[in-house]
Amino acid sequence: MTTESDLFARSGAACELCAATDGLAVYEVPPASDGAADRCVLLCAACRAQVDGAQAMDSDHWRCLADSMWTPVPAVQAVAWRMLTRLDGEAWAVDLLDQLYLDDETLAWARSGLADAAGDGAAEHRDCHGAALAAGDTVTLIKDLNVKGASFTAKRGTAVRGISLVPDNAKQIEGRVNGQLIVILTEFVKKSG
């Protein structure tokens, strides 16, 4: 069997992201796809154009990810994670991304493809889900953090408003908690919508 026939069988002859049945084609999920069915997804023309960046993002189209992100297929999960991350300005997409769980290998694959799409190689500050952070953003702590040199613990769920980016370290941001300026690792925050 060919990759295309494997994907048609796996998907029931429908786009693996939005379930459309017209204009289907094999999409190799970067980076380093070897063309095998487990490294590819079957996409319609509308999904493919937006995934590749050839067409502007239509956020309403991607509401389909609320269903397709639950697939057991890692390639589809990786593409769904990337698209939800690119839609980080949409509250519903952030909510879906918060619900999406990927195993470590699939998450690394999803993140590496997003980094390749950025292309310039410059380090970017990203939250625990890979959403880009900018100076002035509001983030929420995802776990309790012991603040060194202070007599308090920054509690999970605490909103940190008006963050600053640490210029020489993409894994650190600064923000005020309980009136004190602290350094926070980006892996312990999620961007607030």
C-alpha positions as CSV (number, residue, x, y, z in Angstrom):
1,M,0.0,0.0,0.0
2,T,1.1,3.6,-0.6
3,T,1.2,6.4,2.0
4,E,-1.8,8.0,0.3
5,S,-3.9,4.8,0.5
6,D,-2.8,4.3,4.1
7,L,-3.9,7.8,5.0
8,F,-7.2,7.5,3.1
9,A,-7.9,4.3,5.1
10,R,-6.9,5.8,8.4
11,S,-9.0,9.0,7.9
12,G,-12.0,7.5,6.2
13,A,-11.3,9.6,3.1
14,A,-11.7,12.9,5.0
15,C,-9.3,15.7,6.0
16,E,-7.8,14.7,9.3
17,L,-8.2,18.2,10.7
18,C,-11.6,19.5,9.5
19,A,-13.2,16.4,8.0
20,A,-13.7,17.9,4.5
21,T,-13.8,15.4,1.7
22,D,-12.8,17.5,-1.3
23,G,-9.2,18.3,-2.5
24,L,-7.5,15.9,-0.2
25,A,-3.7,15.4,-0.4
26,V,-0.8,14.0,1.6
27,Y,0.9,16.6,3.8
28,E,4.3,15.6,5.2
29,V,4.6,17.0,8.7
30,P,8.0,18.8,9.1
31,P,10.7,18.6,10.1
32,A,12.4,15.5,8.7
33,S,9.4,13.7,7.4
34,D,10.4,10.4,5.7
35,G,7.1,10.2,3.8
36,A,5.8,7.3,5.9
37,A,2.1,7.4,6.8
38,D,2.9,7.9,10.5
39,R,4.8,11.1,9.7
40,C,2.1,12.5,7.3
41,V,-1.5,13.7,7.5
42,L,-4.3,13.9,4.9
43,L,-5.4,17.5,4.5
44,C,-8.0,19.4,2.4
45,A,-6.8,22.3,0.3
46,A,-8.1,24.9,2.8
47,C,-6.3,23.4,5.7
48,R,-3.1,22.8,3.7
49,A,-2.9,26.4,2.5
50,Q,-3.2,27.8,6.1
51,V,-0.9,25.2,7.6
52,D,1.8,26.2,5.0
53,G,1.1,29.9,5.6
54,A,0.2,30.4,1.9
55,Q,-3.2,31.7,2.9
56,A,-4.2,34.0,5.8
57,M,-5.5,32.2,8.9
58,D,-9.2,31.9,9.1
59,S,-9.7,31.4,12.9
60,D,-13.3,30.2,12.5
61,H,-12.2,27.4,10.2
62,W,-9.9,26.0,12.9
63,R,-12.7,25.5,15.4
64,C,-12.7,22.0,13.9
65,L,-9.6,21.3,16.1
66,A,-11.9,20.9,19.1
67,D,-12.7,17.5,17.6
68,S,-9.6,16.5,15.7
69,M,-7.1,17.3,18.4
70,W,-8.4,14.2,20.3
71,T,-7.1,11.8,17.7
72,P,-4.6,9.1,18.8
73,V,-2.5,9.9,15.6
74,P,0.7,11.8,16.7
75,A,1.1,13.5,13.3
76,V,-2.4,15.0,13.5
77,Q,-1.8,15.9,17.2
78,A,1.4,17.8,16.2
79,V,-0.3,19.8,13.5
80,A,-3.3,20.6,15.7
81,W,-0.9,21.8,18.5
82,R,0.9,24.0,16.0
83,M,-2.3,25.6,14.6
84,L,-3.7,26.2,18.1
85,T,-0.4,27.8,19.1
86,R,-0.5,30.1,16.0
87,L,-4.1,31.1,17.1
88,D,-2.9,32.2,20.5
89,G,-4.9,35.5,20.2
90,E,-8.2,33.6,20.2
91,A,-9.5,32.7,23.7
92,W,-11.2,29.5,22.5
93,A,-7.9,28.3,20.9
94,V,-6.0,29.0,24.2
95,D,-8.6,27.0,26.1
96,L,-8.2,24.0,23.6
97,L,-4.5,24.2,23.9
98,D,-4.8,24.1,27.7
99,Q,-6.8,20.8,27.3
100,L,-4.5,19.2,24.7
101,Y,-2.0,16.7,26.2
102,L,0.9,15.4,24.0
103,D,3.4,12.9,25.0
104,D,7.0,14.2,25.2
105,E,8.1,12.9,21.8
106,T,5.0,14.4,20.0
107,L,5.3,17.7,21.8
108,A,9.0,18.0,20.8
109,W,8.0,17.2,17.2
110,A,5.3,19.8,17.3
111,R,7.6,22.5,18.8
112,S,10.4,21.8,16.4
113,G,8.1,22.3,13.4
114,L,6.9,25.6,14.9
115,A,10.5,26.8,15.4
116,D,11.3,25.9,11.8
117,A,8.3,27.9,10.6
118,A,9.7,30.9,12.4
119,G,12.8,30.5,10.4
120,D,15.0,33.3,11.7
121,G,16.5,31.1,14.5
122,A,16.3,34.0,17.0
123,A,15.3,32.8,20.5
124,E,11.8,33.7,21.4
125,H,10.2,33.7,24.8
126,R,7.4,31.1,24.8
127,D,5.0,29.9,27.5
128,C,4.5,26.2,28.6
129,H,2.3,25.6,25.5
130,G,4.7,27.3,23.0
131,A,2.7,30.5,22.7
132,A,4.9,33.5,22.0
133,L,5.3,36.0,24.8
134,A,5.9,39.7,24.4
135,A,6.8,42.5,26.9
136,G,3.6,43.7,28.6
137,D,1.7,40.4,28.3
138,T,-0.2,38.9,31.2
139,V,0.6,35.4,32.2
140,T,-0.8,32.9,34.7
141,L,1.4,30.7,36.9
142,I,0.7,27.0,36.3
143,K,2.3,25.8,39.6
144,D,3.2,27.1,43.0
145,L,6.6,28.7,42.9
146,N,8.9,29.2,46.0
147,V,10.3,32.7,45.6
148,K,14.0,32.7,46.6
149,G,15.0,35.5,49.0
150,A,11.3,36.2,49.9
151,S,9.0,34.9,52.5
152,F,6.2,33.8,50.3
153,T,5.1,31.3,47.6
154,A,3.7,32.5,44.3
155,K,0.5,30.4,44.0
156,R,-0.7,28.5,41.0
157,G,-3.3,30.6,39.1
158,T,-1.7,33.9,40.1
159,A,-1.9,36.5,37.2
160,V,1.4,38.3,36.5
161,R,0.6,41.5,34.5
162,G,3.0,43.6,32.4
163,I,5.8,41.1,32.2
164,S,9.3,41.9,30.9
165,L,11.4,39.6,28.8
166,V,14.9,38.7,29.9
167,P,16.8,39.7,26.8
168,D,19.7,37.2,27.0
169,N,17.6,34.2,28.2
170,A,14.5,33.0,26.3
171,K,13.5,30.8,29.2
172,Q,13.1,33.7,31.7
173,I,10.7,36.6,32.2
174,E,10.3,39.1,35.0
175,G,7.1,40.2,36.7
176,R,5.7,41.5,39.9
177,V,4.1,39.1,42.4
178,N,2.9,40.5,45.8
179,G,4.6,43.8,44.8
180,Q,8.0,42.2,44.4
181,L,9.8,41.9,41.0
182,I,10.8,38.2,40.5
183,V,12.3,36.1,37.7
184,I,10.0,33.4,36.4
185,L,10.8,30.5,34.1
186,T,8.6,30.5,31.0
187,E,7.9,26.8,31.4
188,F,5.8,27.6,34.5
189,V,3.5,30.2,32.9
190,K,0.8,30.2,30.3
191,K,-0.2,33.3,28.4
192,S,-3.5,34.8,29.3
193,G,-6.0,35.7,26.6
